[in-house]
Amino acid sequence: MSNKRHKKNKSTIVILITVAVITLLFFCFRYFFRPKPPEEKIREKSQVVFVYDGDTIQLADKRKVRLIGLDAPEINYNSKQSDCFAYEAKNTIIQLLNGQIIEMEKDKEDTDKYGRFLRYIYLDNVFINDFLLRQGYAHVMTIPPDTKYSQEFQEAEKEAKDGKRGLWGKCP
């Protein structure tokens, strides 16, 4: 009898250890191999203090920021020959952003060859880069590797062209 009891106790211990090891492995697996949460968009806040043109602003900390994914008509400060709709684009940025606290999102590159910071801009959760394209204040300009929203920007520009909004209805 004692030998049977000893084997039964030994079997019970082996089963309990096996269950404990399996449970431990299960929790370790879940901890170390769990799926990563989706990457959150990290947005930095700053105040706009100056507007250069329809796609470039200056922040309170003196950084110059170029909006990614678009190109607004150019203002030629050396002559009176600026691109069609250039002042309308600049004035819109002034009305929207000057003095405002904005949120900025970085893509791949931090700065361009001129030292300007490259950012997507948000004001009260309005995606300003997209808004400017959709309203016809700029056209799409995609420069890899900063292409996160390039498809969305193409669609925004098409909507502006089809609706003859902004420069698409006023400029040759």
C-alpha positions as CSV (number, residue, x, y, z in Angstrom):
1,M,0.0,0.0,0.0
2,S,2.7,2.4,0.9
3,N,4.5,1.9,-2.4
4,K,1.2,2.7,-4.3
5,R,0.7,5.8,-2.2
6,H,4.3,6.9,-2.9
7,K,3.8,6.5,-6.7
8,K,0.5,8.3,-6.5
9,N,2.0,11.2,-4.6
10,K,4.9,11.3,-7.1
11,S,2.5,11.4,-10.0
12,T,0.5,14.2,-8.4
13,I,3.7,16.2,-7.9
14,V,4.8,15.7,-11.5
15,I,1.4,16.8,-12.7
16,L,1.4,19.9,-10.5
17,I,5.0,20.8,-11.6
18,T,4.0,20.3,-15.2
19,V,0.9,22.5,-14.9
20,A,3.0,25.1,-13.1
21,V,5.7,25.1,-15.8
22,I,3.1,25.3,-18.6
23,T,1.3,28.2,-16.8
24,L,4.6,30.0,-16.3
25,L,5.5,29.5,-20.0
26,F,2.1,30.7,-21.1
27,F,2.4,34.0,-19.2
28,C,6.0,34.5,-20.2
29,F,5.0,34.0,-23.9
30,R,2.1,36.4,-23.5
31,Y,4.4,39.0,-21.9
32,F,7.4,38.8,-24.2
33,F,5.6,38.0,-27.5
34,R,2.5,40.1,-27.1
35,P,1.6,42.2,-30.2
36,K,2.9,45.8,-30.0
37,P,0.3,48.5,-29.7
38,P,-0.1,50.7,-32.8
39,E,2.4,53.5,-33.0
40,E,0.9,56.7,-31.5
41,K,1.4,59.9,-33.4
42,I,3.7,62.0,-31.4
43,R,2.8,65.7,-31.7
44,E,4.8,68.6,-30.5
45,K,3.1,71.8,-29.5
46,S,4.3,75.3,-30.3
47,Q,3.1,78.8,-31.1
48,V,3.3,80.3,-34.6
49,V,4.7,83.9,-34.5
50,F,5.4,84.6,-38.2
51,V,4.2,83.5,-41.6
52,Y,6.7,83.6,-44.5
53,D,4.4,82.3,-47.2
54,G,1.7,79.7,-47.9
55,D,3.9,76.8,-46.7
56,T,6.5,78.1,-44.3
57,I,6.0,79.5,-40.8
58,Q,8.2,80.5,-37.8
59,L,7.6,79.3,-34.2
60,A,8.1,81.1,-30.9
61,D,11.4,79.2,-30.4
62,K,12.7,80.7,-33.7
63,R,12.4,77.5,-35.7
64,K,11.4,77.8,-39.3
65,V,8.9,75.1,-40.3
66,R,8.1,73.9,-43.8
67,L,4.8,72.1,-44.2
68,I,5.3,68.6,-45.6
69,G,3.7,67.4,-48.8
70,L,2.6,70.7,-50.5
71,D,4.0,73.6,-52.3
72,A,2.2,77.0,-52.2
73,P,2.6,79.6,-54.9
74,E,5.9,81.5,-54.4
75,I,6.1,85.1,-53.3
76,N,8.9,87.0,-55.0
77,Y,9.9,89.7,-52.5
78,N,12.6,91.1,-54.9
79,S,10.1,92.0,-57.6
80,K,6.4,92.5,-58.0
81,Q,6.1,89.2,-60.0
82,S,4.8,86.6,-57.5
83,D,3.1,83.4,-58.5
84,C,-0.7,83.5,-59.0
85,F,-2.6,83.0,-55.7
86,A,0.7,83.4,-53.6
87,Y,-0.7,86.2,-51.4
88,E,-4.0,84.5,-51.0
89,A,-2.2,81.4,-49.7
90,K,0.0,83.4,-47.3
91,N,-3.0,85.4,-46.0
92,T,-4.9,82.2,-45.3
93,I,-2.0,80.8,-43.3
94,I,-1.8,84.1,-41.4
95,Q,-5.5,84.0,-40.6
96,L,-5.4,80.4,-39.6
97,L,-2.2,80.0,-37.7
98,N,-0.5,83.3,-36.7
99,G,-0.4,83.5,-32.9
100,Q,-2.0,80.1,-32.5
101,I,-0.7,77.1,-30.6
102,I,-0.4,74.3,-33.2
103,E,0.6,70.7,-33.0
104,M,3.2,69.3,-35.3
105,E,3.9,65.8,-36.5
106,K,7.2,64.6,-37.9
107,D,7.6,62.1,-40.8
108,K,10.9,60.5,-41.6
109,E,13.2,63.6,-42.2
110,D,13.6,66.2,-39.5
111,T,14.9,69.1,-41.7
112,D,15.2,70.0,-45.3
113,K,18.4,71.1,-47.1
114,Y,17.7,74.7,-46.0
115,G,17.6,73.8,-42.3
116,R,13.8,74.2,-42.1
117,F,12.0,71.7,-39.9
118,L,9.6,69.5,-41.9
119,R,6.2,68.9,-40.2
120,Y,2.6,68.1,-40.6
121,I,0.6,70.8,-38.9
122,Y,-2.7,70.5,-36.9
123,L,-4.8,73.2,-35.4
124,D,-7.6,72.0,-33.1
125,N,-7.4,68.6,-34.9
126,V,-7.7,70.2,-38.3
127,F,-5.0,68.8,-40.6
128,I,-3.7,72.0,-42.0
129,N,-1.6,70.5,-44.8
130,D,-4.6,68.6,-46.1
131,F,-6.9,71.6,-45.7
132,L,-4.6,73.8,-47.8
133,L,-4.5,71.3,-50.6
134,R,-8.3,70.6,-50.4
135,Q,-9.1,74.3,-50.6
136,G,-6.6,75.0,-53.5
137,Y,-4.0,77.1,-51.7
138,A,-1.2,74.8,-52.7
139,H,-0.4,71.8,-54.9
140,V,1.0,68.4,-53.9
141,M,4.8,68.1,-53.6
142,T,5.9,64.7,-52.5
143,I,9.6,64.4,-51.5
144,P,10.6,60.9,-50.3
145,P,11.0,59.7,-47.7
146,D,8.3,62.0,-46.2
147,T,5.4,60.3,-47.9
148,K,3.1,59.2,-45.0
149,Y,0.1,61.1,-46.3
150,S,0.9,61.3,-50.0
151,Q,-2.1,59.3,-51.1
152,E,-4.4,61.5,-49.0
153,F,-2.8,64.6,-50.4
154,Q,-3.3,63.5,-54.0
155,E,-7.0,63.0,-53.3
156,A,-7.2,66.4,-51.6
157,E,-5.6,68.1,-54.6
158,K,-7.9,66.2,-57.1
159,E,-10.9,67.4,-55.1
160,A,-9.7,71.0,-55.3
161,K,-9.0,70.7,-59.0
162,D,-12.4,69.1,-59.7
163,G,-14.1,71.9,-57.7
164,K,-11.9,74.6,-59.3
165,R,-11.1,75.8,-55.8
166,G,-8.4,78.4,-55.0
167,L,-5.6,78.5,-57.5
168,W,-7.2,75.8,-59.6
169,G,-10.1,78.2,-60.4
170,K,-8.2,81.5,-60.5
171,C,-4.8,80.8,-62.1
172,P,-4.0,79.8,-65.7
